[in-house]
């Protein structure tokens, strides 16, 4: 079964074949020696002979950039299914002759995906975006299906990068090339999460505040910013954490989907934890209780919330409630399962001593 990306790529290829992108399309004039040679190559049915003929074609017409680009591109297509890395090498030679051929750049993105080289996917997609962005308005509009393919490919490449530092750098590159894309808003969310993972709160605040200024009602961005602020060891941003989380709660109430409920619940957890850090335990407990009722379908967030609710009860000297919550938390797989067991043990000992 084909993925949506495969279907989109095939659609893009079909559309691209009928579009002329100004100076970005290879042209071999009819009746020229190059044209005759290509006709002979096209009539050859043996794949190995065709490859040999294409290699000879590139050598013979090495002074003609269009011929070199086209010949290498055709050689790349011969190897695309069996040796994507070799196909990319031929396409690179084609692009060295004609750097702005959209069809070839698009082919490189697809081949880079096949070789699972996310860095090259991003490089070629950004290169293609720059070419399309430089086209006249009418040609740019015709090239939108290709642009959308490049956009989706680049976005998926950067957000799937496991290393947070590389991921953030990739998002910066992506955002510069695909400014205004619907994916760019979500890319900002991933960028803030990456900076949080890197423990770079200074850069996170700088980047995140600028992103929020341009997109103030982005619930996901508000939530990830609030969470980064509340998790920072220093209390510098606690008030902002609470403010952003409360705004996220208000905005997410209209989203009745399961994801909307989880977002709202997590925002309540952030408010509760910020109150807990401010020594406002009595006010923190209702927020954490509300969060717990909304986060049961997300084990990681539920584990975190129950632990903090249990801690809040213990801190408020409500040991029976603390024991009940921590007992449940101890049985849930998640990042705070072990911490919940340890806290439960302390609460139990304290109760026994009393």
C-alpha positions as CSV (number, residue, x, y, z in Angstrom):
1,X,0.0,0.0,0.0
2,X,1.4,3.4,-1.0
3,X,1.9,6.0,1.7
4,X,0.5,9.5,1.3
5,X,4.0,10.7,0.6
6,X,4.4,8.2,-2.3
7,X,1.0,9.3,-3.8
8,X,1.9,12.9,-3.5
9,X,5.3,12.4,-5.1
10,X,3.7,10.5,-8.1
11,X,1.1,13.3,-8.5
12,X,3.9,15.9,-8.4
13,X,5.9,14.1,-11.1
14,X,2.8,14.0,-13.3
15,X,2.2,17.7,-12.9
16,X,5.8,18.7,-13.2
17,X,6.2,16.9,-16.6
18,X,3.7,19.4,-18.1
19,X,5.0,22.6,-16.5
20,X,7.8,24.8,-17.8
21,X,9.7,26.5,-15.0
22,X,11.3,29.3,-16.9
23,X,15.1,28.6,-17.0
24,X,14.7,25.5,-14.7
25,X,13.7,23.1,-17.4
26,X,16.1,21.2,-19.7
27,X,15.7,21.9,-23.4
28,X,17.3,19.9,-26.2
29,X,16.3,21.5,-29.6
30,X,14.8,19.2,-32.1
31,X,17.0,18.2,-35.0
32,X,20.3,18.7,-33.3
33,X,22.9,15.9,-33.0
34,X,22.0,15.6,-29.3
35,X,18.4,15.1,-30.1
36,X,19.2,12.4,-32.6
37,X,21.4,10.6,-30.1
38,X,18.7,10.7,-27.5
39,X,16.2,9.3,-30.0
40,X,18.6,6.4,-30.6
41,X,19.0,5.9,-26.8
42,X,15.2,5.9,-26.4
43,X,14.8,3.2,-28.9
44,X,17.3,0.9,-27.1
45,X,15.5,-1.8,-25.1
46,X,18.5,-3.3,-23.4
47,X,19.1,-1.5,-20.0
48,X,22.8,-2.1,-19.9
49,X,23.3,-0.9,-23.5
50,X,21.2,2.1,-22.7
51,X,23.4,3.0,-19.8
52,X,26.5,2.7,-22.0
53,X,24.9,4.9,-24.6
54,X,24.0,7.5,-22.0
55,X,27.5,7.6,-20.6
56,X,28.9,8.1,-24.1
57,X,26.3,10.8,-24.7
58,X,27.4,12.7,-21.7
59,X,31.1,12.5,-22.8
60,X,30.4,13.4,-26.4
61,X,28.4,16.5,-25.5
62,X,30.3,17.5,-22.4
63,X,30.4,21.1,-23.6
64,X,26.6,21.4,-23.6
65,X,25.2,21.9,-20.1
66,X,21.7,20.8,-21.1
67,X,23.0,17.6,-22.6
68,X,25.1,16.8,-19.6
69,X,22.3,17.5,-17.2
70,X,19.8,15.5,-19.2
71,X,22.2,12.6,-19.8
72,X,23.1,12.3,-16.1
73,X,19.5,12.7,-15.0
74,X,18.5,9.7,-17.3
75,X,21.4,7.7,-15.9
76,X,20.1,8.4,-12.4
77,X,16.7,7.1,-13.4
78,X,18.3,3.9,-14.6
79,X,19.6,3.3,-11.1
80,X,16.8,4.8,-9.0
81,X,15.1,1.6,-8.1
82,X,18.2,-0.6,-7.6
83,X,20.9,1.8,-6.3
84,X,19.5,5.1,-5.0
85,X,23.0,6.3,-3.8
86,X,24.4,5.9,-7.3
87,X,21.4,7.5,-8.8
88,X,22.0,10.5,-6.5
89,X,25.6,10.7,-7.7
90,X,24.4,11.0,-11.3
91,X,21.8,13.6,-10.3
92,X,24.5,15.7,-8.6
93,X,26.5,15.7,-11.8
94,X,23.3,16.8,-13.6
95,X,22.8,19.6,-11.1
96,X,26.5,20.7,-11.4
97,X,25.7,21.4,-15.1
98,X,22.3,23.0,-14.5
99,X,21.8,23.8,-10.8
100,X,18.1,25.0,-10.9
101,X,16.3,22.1,-12.6
102,X,13.3,21.5,-10.4
103,X,12.6,18.0,-11.8
104,X,16.1,16.8,-10.8
105,X,16.1,18.5,-7.4
106,X,12.7,16.9,-6.7
107,X,14.2,13.5,-7.8
108,X,17.1,14.0,-5.3
109,X,14.6,14.6,-2.5
110,X,12.9,11.3,-3.2
111,X,16.1,9.4,-3.5
112,X,17.4,10.9,-0.2
113,X,14.2,9.7,1.4
114,X,14.9,6.2,0.0
115,X,18.4,6.2,1.4
116,X,17.0,7.6,4.8
117,X,19.4,10.6,4.6
118,X,17.3,13.3,6.3
119,X,20.1,15.8,6.0
120,X,20.1,15.6,2.2
121,X,16.3,15.6,2.1
122,X,16.4,18.9,3.9
123,X,19.3,20.3,1.7
124,X,17.6,19.4,-1.6
125,X,14.2,20.5,-0.5
126,X,15.5,23.9,0.6
127,X,17.4,24.2,-2.6
128,X,14.2,23.5,-4.6
129,X,12.2,26.0,-2.4
130,X,14.7,28.8,-3.2
131,X,14.4,28.1,-6.9
132,X,10.6,28.1,-6.8
133,X,10.5,31.2,-4.6
134,X,12.6,33.0,-7.3
135,X,10.1,32.3,-10.1
136,X,7.7,34.8,-11.6
137,X,4.3,34.8,-10.0
138,X,2.5,32.8,-12.7
139,X,5.2,30.1,-12.8
140,X,5.4,30.0,-9.0
141,X,1.7,29.2,-8.8
142,X,2.1,26.4,-11.3
143,X,4.9,25.0,-9.2
144,X,2.9,24.8,-6.0
145,X,2.4,21.0,-6.1
146,X,6.1,20.6,-6.2
147,X,6.6,23.2,-3.5
148,X,4.2,21.4,-1.2
149,X,6.0,18.1,-1.8
150,X,9.3,19.7,-0.9
151,X,7.8,21.4,2.1
152,X,6.3,18.2,3.5
153,X,9.5,16.3,2.8
154,X,11.7,18.9,4.6
155,X,9.4,19.1,7.6
156,X,9.2,15.4,8.1
157,X,13.0,15.2,7.8
158,X,13.7,17.7,10.5
159,X,11.1,16.7,13.0
160,X,12.2,13.0,12.8
161,X,15.9,13.9,13.7
162,X,16.6,12.2,17.1
163,X,19.4,14.6,18.1
164,X,17.8,17.8,19.6
165,X,20.6,20.1,18.6
166,X,20.6,18.9,15.0
167,X,16.8,19.0,15.0
168,X,16.7,22.6,16.1
169,X,19.3,23.6,13.5
170,X,17.3,21.8,10.9
171,X,14.1,23.6,11.9
172,X,15.8,27.0,11.6
173,X,16.9,26.1,8.1
174,X,13.5,24.7,7.2
175,X,11.6,27.8,8.6
176,X,13.8,30.2,6.6
177,X,13.0,28.4,3.3
178,X,9.4,27.6,3.9
179,X,8.2,30.7,5.8
180,X,4.4,31.0,5.8
181,X,3.9,27.3,5.4
182,X,1.2,25.7,7.6
183,X,3.9,23.3,8.8
184,X,6.0,26.2,10.0
185,X,3.7,26.8,13.0
186,X,4.2,23.2,14.2
187,X,7.9,23.4,13.4
188,X,8.1,26.2,16.0
189,X,6.5,23.9,18.6
190,X,9.1,21.2,17.8
191,X,11.9,23.8,18.0
192,X,10.9,24.9,21.5
193,X,10.6,21.3,22.6
194,X,14.1,20.7,21.2
195,X,15.6,23.7,23.1
196,X,13.9,22.4,26.2
197,X,15.5,19.0,25.6
198,X,18.8,20.9,25.3
199,X,18.2,22.7,28.6
200,X,18.9,26.0,26.8
201,X,16.3,28.2,28.5
202,X,17.8,31.4,27.4
203,X,17.6,30.5,23.7
204,X,14.3,28.9,24.3
205,X,12.8,32.1,25.7
206,X,14.2,34.2,22.9
207,X,13.0,31.9,20.1
208,X,9.7,31.0,21.7
209,X,8.7,34.6,22.6
210,X,9.3,35.7,19.0
211,X,7.3,32.7,17.7
212,X,4.4,33.5,20.1
213,X,4.5,37.1,19.1
214,X,3.8,36.1,15.5
215,X,1.3,33.4,16.5
216,X,-0.2,34.3,19.9
217,X,-3.1,31.8,19.8
218,X,-1.1,28.7,18.9
219,X,-2.3,26.3,21.7
220,X,0.5,23.8,21.2
221,X,3.1,26.5,21.3
222,X,1.6,28.1,24.4
223,X,1.6,24.7,26.2
224,X,5.1,23.7,25.3
225,X,6.4,27.1,26.3
226,X,4.6,27.0,29.6
227,X,5.9,23.5,30.3
228,X,9.5,24.5,29.5
229,X,9.2,27.5,31.8
230,X,7.6,25.6,34.7
231,X,10.3,22.8,34.4
232,X,13.2,25.3,34.6
233,X,15.0,24.9,37.9
234,X,15.0,28.7,38.4
235,X,11.7,30.4,39.2
236,X,12.4,33.1,36.6
237,X,9.5,32.2,34.3
238,X,6.9,30.7,36.7
239,X,4.4,33.5,36.2
240,X,4.6,33.2,32.5
241,X,4.3,29.5,32.7
242,X,1.0,29.9,34.6
243,X,-0.2,32.7,32.3
244,X,0.5,30.7,29.1
245,X,-1.0,27.5,30.5
246,X,-4.2,29.3,31.5
247,X,-4.5,30.9,28.0
248,X,-4.0,27.4,26.5
249,X,-6.8,26.1,28.7
250,X,-9.2,28.8,27.5
251,X,-8.3,28.2,23.8
252,X,-8.4,24.5,24.0
253,X,-11.9,24.3,25.4
254,X,-13.4,24.6,22.0
255,X,-11.4,21.5,20.8
256,X,-13.5,18.5,21.9
257,X,-11.2,15.9,20.2
258,X,-9.1,13.5,22.4
259,X,-6.0,15.6,21.6
260,X,-7.8,18.8,22.6
261,X,-8.7,17.2,25.9
262,X,-5.1,16.0,26.5
263,X,-3.8,19.5,25.7
264,X,-6.2,21.1,28.1
265,X,-5.4,18.5,30.8
266,X,-1.7,19.0,30.4
267,X,-2.1,22.8,30.7
268,X,-4.0,22.2,34.0
269,X,-1.0,20.1,35.2
270,X,1.3,23.0,34.4
271,X,-0.8,25.5,36.3
272,X,-1.0,23.1,39.2
273,X,2.8,22.5,39.3
274,X,3.5,26.2,39.0
275,X,1.2,26.8,42.1
276,X,3.0,24.0,43.9
277,X,6.4,25.6,43.2
278,X,5.0,28.9,44.5
279,X,4.1,27.1,47.8
280,X,0.4,27.4,47.0
281,X,-0.4,23.8,47.7
282,X,-4.1,24.2,48.5
283,X,-4.7,25.9,45.1
284,X,-2.4,23.4,43.2
285,X,-4.4,20.3,44.3
286,X,-7.7,21.1,42.4
287,X,-5.7,21.9,39.2
288,X,-3.8,18.6,39.4
289,X,-7.0,16.7,40.1
290,X,-8.6,18.2,37.0
291,X,-5.5,17.4,35.0
292,X,-5.6,13.8,36.2
293,X,-9.2,13.2,35.0
294,X,-8.2,14.5,31.6
295,X,-4.9,12.7,31.0
296,X,-5.8,9.0,31.6
297,X,-5.3,8.2,27.9
298,X,-1.7,9.5,28.0
299,X,0.3,7.3,30.3
300,X,3.4,9.5,30.4
301,X,1.5,12.7,31.3
302,X,-0.8,10.8,33.6
303,X,2.1,9.3,35.5
304,X,3.6,12.8,35.9
305,X,0.4,14.3,37.1
306,X,-0.4,11.6,39.6
307,X,3.0,11.8,41.1
308,X,2.7,15.6,41.6
309,X,-0.8,15.3,42.9
310,X,0.4,12.7,45.4
311,X,3.2,15.0,46.4
312,X,0.9,17.9,46.8
313,X,-1.4,15.8,49.1
314,X,1.6,14.8,51.2
315,X,2.9,18.3,51.3
316,X,-0.6,19.4,52.6
317,X,-0.5,16.6,55.2
318,X,-3.4,14.8,53.6
319,X,-1.7,11.4,53.9
320,X,-4.6,9.2,53.1
321,X,-5.3,10.9,49.8
322,X,-1.5,10.9,49.1
323,X,-1.3,7.2,49.7
324,X,-4.3,6.5,47.5
325,X,-3.0,8.5,44.5
326,X,0.6,7.3,44.8
327,X,-0.6,3.7,45.0
328,X,-2.3,4.2,41.6
329,X,0.7,6.1,40.2
330,X,3.1,3.2,41.3
331,X,1.2,0.8,39.0
332,X,1.3,3.0,35.9
333,X,4.3,2.7,33.5
334,X,5.7,6.1,32.9
335,X,8.6,8.4,33.7
336,X,7.4,8.9,37.3
337,X,6.5,5.4,38.2
338,X,9.6,4.7,40.2
339,X,9.5,8.2,41.9
340,X,5.9,7.5,42.9
341,X,6.9,4.2,44.5
342,X,9.7,5.9,46.4
343,X,7.3,8.7,47.6
344,X,4.6,6.2,48.5
345,X,7.2,4.3,50.7
346,X,8.0,7.6,52.5
347,X,4.3,8.4,53.0
348,X,3.6,4.9,54.3
349,X,6.5,5.1,56.8
350,X,5.4,8.5,57.9
351,X,1.9,7.3,58.5
352,X,3.1,4.2,60.3
353,X,5.3,6.3,62.6
354,X,2.3,8.5,63.5
